[in-house]
Amino acid sequence: MPKFDMGAAWDDSMTLLRSHTTLTGAIAAVFFFLPALAVSWFGPTPMEPADGATFEQMMATLRDSAQQAVPYQLLISVIAAVGGVGILRLWLSRSSTSVGDALVFALKLIPTMIGVQLLLGLALGLATLLLLMPGIAAAGSAIGALLLFVGICALIGVCAFFWGRIAVVSPIIADRTVFNPVAAIQESLRLTKGNGWRIFFFLFLVTVVIVVVAAILGGVIAAVAGTTEGVGRLLIGVVEGGVAAVGGLVSVAIAAATYRQLAIRGTGDVFA
């Protein structure tokens, strides 16, 4: 199995980002930037633990904050998935495709994308249960703590590996019009065979850069304007939306470039 070339994938990602710039930028603004901006401005404010809170109280506050954010994040994910598949359709199509056709195509595949997320969520839940249950069952003892630590490390490793293995699911759906979520996942596993860790490190490095840039920008805005209601929250919303748009567009380009490299090597397809 040929090895995945990170340098070539990055170069191809930049080539894709420079193609259809106006069209993909407009889609990213509507499907990545605006939803993130709307949730930041009008969604729930993250809860902060009270001064002097115990560890249990801090964890409870974080849990409640996460729970209230889940519906909004799910909505953003679905909207972003539609925009992402639309952009992928423009980039991977072997014939001329309009923005309208690409977005209509993406809308038709919403059930498929939701199905993929449900299957991956189910697999993650099962892996979490199998790997952490021994440590949880033996909680309160040294062996239980050791088992829980080992289980957490194993879970992180499994998630990292399969992050690389399922990286091209969306491009497969967009390029081959795959409506069956199981078939899309299986094809991604086939194309990425032998390259899971290489793809993971590539995605991880890019993600770290995006997260660091977002943290720096957010920190500067928070220090200058604060995080409470008013100008501070408005500016933070703009930053979050901008990071979501740029990061989402780069992530889609990387997924497309990875797919193009693996698909060409695997099947001899020639992309426009």
BELFENPE-V340344 format. One line per field, one symbol per residue. ss: DSSP state (H for helix, E for strand, L for the rest). phi: phi as a letter, one per 40 degrees, with the letter a starting at -180 (. if undefined). A space follows every 10 residues. Layout:
ss=???
phi=???
This chain:
ss=LLLLLHHHHH HHHHHHHHLL HHHHHHHHHH HHHHHHHHHH HHLLLLLLLL LLLLHHHHHH HHHHHHHHHH HHHHHHHHHH HHHHHHHHHH HHLLLLLLHH HHHHHHHHLH HHHHHHHHHH HHHHHHHHHH HHHHHHHLLL LHHHHHHHHH HHHHHHHHHH HHHHHLLLHH HHHHHHLLLL HHHHHHHHHH HLLLLHHHHH HHHHHHHHHH HHHHHHHHHH HHHHHLLLLL HHHHHHHHHH HHHHHHHHHH HHHHHHHHHH HHHHHHHLLL LL
phi=.dccbccccc cccccccccf dccccccccc cbcccccccc cbcccdcbcc cgcccccccc cccccccccd dccccccccc cccccccccc ccccbcbccc ccccdccccd dccccccccc cccccccccc ccddcccbdg bccccccccc cccccccccc cccccbcbcc cccccbfccc cccccccccc ccdgbdcccd cccccccccc cccccccccc ccccbgbcdh cdcccccccc cccccccccc cccccccccd ccccccbgcb cc
